[in-house]
Amino acid sequence: MRTVPIPVDTTKLAITCVKAPRPRVLNRDTGEIKTDKNGNTVYEVTVSVEDEFGRIELVKIGTTGEPPITVGDTVTPVGLLGYVWEIAGKWGIAYRASALLPAREAADA
């Protein structure tokens, strides 16, 4: 099944880093790290996402290269896409951004 990426509008969301960026592990037994098509390490960051109604969810966002963010930073994802997946009757959404920046840096850019 081929998934089509869906752009995510983050303009009404408050996104905060709750777990420091770390390389995404593909195989825990071998320690194999996920890389993109160019061989760059893919990092995952766990963030809390709060919508305009105060609902909060924890989400992992993948990005290429180590993002310059730390726990507690308000984060601005650049080019955030959601990919719906389904395996054996279970489904979810995987998130990927071209970059994750501290909100203060994104505002300056």
Secondary structure, 3 states (H helix, E strand, C coil): CCCCCEECCCCCCEEEEEEEEEECEEECCCCEECECCCCCEEEEEEEEEECCCCCEEEEEEEEECCCCCCCCCEEEEECCEEEEEEECCEEEEEEECCEEEEHHHHHHC
